[in-house]
């Protein structure tokens, strides 16, 4: 019996997508299973994954609209069937896919009569409309419909801020979360000490990413959160005169990196993720989309390999070289770009 229990506890975990469908362009669904788990592990993973899926994944939204011809949000415009408020609500529902880094400008410029849809939005090349048929407004007369828009990538919710109507700018309440819902359930099987669990995860997305992509992103975010516990030394917490004030010394990435250089290089590099390198968000996202997650992944690529990454520039490679040369002096294999010869 003991031998069987050991075999069960050491069996490698497996995951599988048991169902996947696209109910519409703006609603994708998938169901995943993870097994075999020991008793209690299903809830541990399921609760954490659900919170990460709903709160940690970034999405793209229209966050502001501007038109100097509109006096206030609740006004009506001659020749447009919808009120300004209804148009703003329709803009809120537009589903976007992007790899933006900071706010970007977009616009709509249409002449009526006719219907204004997401297809009429003139956006940056890095922004894609998931459903170009999404309705915005109905023009009943031959009028010019011109609006400036602001597009941002973020996570969670953003409530509307107080609006200054004098400049014709109207904030839009944004729901950045690409995961619309996530549930987990647990199936137990076996008897006594051999009892095990299967974790089922159900994920619904708005079409800007697939449920599988959402699962991968949520998992990566959880891993990143636990990295400090793996590599940072325990720090003393000092209480001052104010008992409510706690000073916790922060062990920076550069401190951890300095300590890791004393260990085996490959093992250390595989334990440091690129989001700890203090890279610009645009560079970080380009590397991440190319499946480069750790320092080891990065340093096994040549300079030419990095320049083949979409939207990657020579200046980005130079910046990576400067960071690595400054904080991680070491000899590299000849088949990778050298820290000692940065780009000119």
C-alpha positions, 0 to 999 in steps of 0.5 A, a space after each residue: 500500500 505504501 508503495 502505491 501511495 508513493 507512486 500516486 504522489 510522484 505521478 507528473 501533473 497533466 493538463 488537457 483542454 476537454 472542450 473549446 468553442 467560439 460562440 461568437 467573435 466576442 465570446 470564446 469558451 474552453 474547459 480545461 482539466 488538471 490531474 492528478 492532484 492530491 486532496 486539497 490541491 484543487 482548491 489551492 490552484 483553482 482559487 488562485 487561477 480564477 483570481 489571476 484570470 479575472 484580475 491580472 490579465 491586461 486588456 485594451 479599451 477605448 478610455 476617452 472620446 473627444 469632440 469640440 462640437 458636443 456640449 455635454 454627455 447627455 446632449 443629442 446631436 441633429 442627424 444622429 439617432 443615438 444620444 451622446 451617452 449612448 454613443 459613449 456606451 457603444 464605444 465602451 463595448 468595442 473589443 480590441 486586441 493590441 500590444 500597446 505600451 501607453 495611451 494611443 490616439 485613434 479617430 472616427 471620421 464618417 459622413 452620413 447617412 449610414 451606420 458607424 461601426 468599429 470598422 470605421 475606427 482609424 487606429 494605430 497598426 498595433 491595434 486590431 478590432 476583434 469584431 468590426 461589426 460592433 455598432 457605434 452610431 446611426 447617422 440619419 442625415 448627411 452630416 460629418 461624424 468626427 470623434 477623437 479617441 484614446 486607446 489604452 492597455 491596462 488591467 481591471 476596471 477604471 471608473 470615470 473621472 470627473 469630466 471637464 466638458 469645456 474641452 469636449 473630452 469625455 472619459 469612458 468607464 473601461 473594463 480592461 478584463 479580457 476574461 469575462 468569467 472563470 469557474 473552477 470545479 473539483 472531481 474527487 476519485 479513489 478511496 482512503 489515502 489514495 483519494 485524488 482530485 481532478 481540477 476543471 477550469 472554465 474560461 470565457 473570454 471576450 475574443 481579444 485572446 483565446 481561453 488557452 492564451 488567458 490560461 497561459 498568461 494567468 499562470 505566468 503572472 502567478 509564477 512571477 508573483 512567487 519568484 521573490 520567495 524563491 530567490 530573495 533572502 529573508 529580511 528583518 521587519 523593523 517596527 518604529 515608534 509608530 506601530 502601524 508603520 512597517 519598514 521592510 527592506 526591499 531586495 531589488 533585482 540587481 541585489 538578487 542578481 549579484 548574489 546569483 552570479 556566485 552560483 552556477 550561471 545557467 541555473 541562476 539565469 533560468 531563475 530570473 525572469 525578464 520582467 525583473 530586468 527593469 526593461 521598458 514595457 514595450 521591449 518586455 512585451 516583445 520578448 514575452 510574445 516571442 516566448 523569452 521568459 528568463 535571462 537564460 532564454 534571452 542570452 541564448 539568442 543572438 543579436 540577429 535573432 532578437 532583431 527578427 522579433 516583430 516591432 523590435 529595433 536596434 535601439 532595443 537590443 542596445 538597451 538590453 546590452 547596456 542593462 546586461 553589461 551593467 548588472 551582469 558581467 560575464 563571458 557569453 558563448 560565441 553563438 550569442 551577442 557579446 556583452 562586451 561589444 554593444 551596438 554602436 
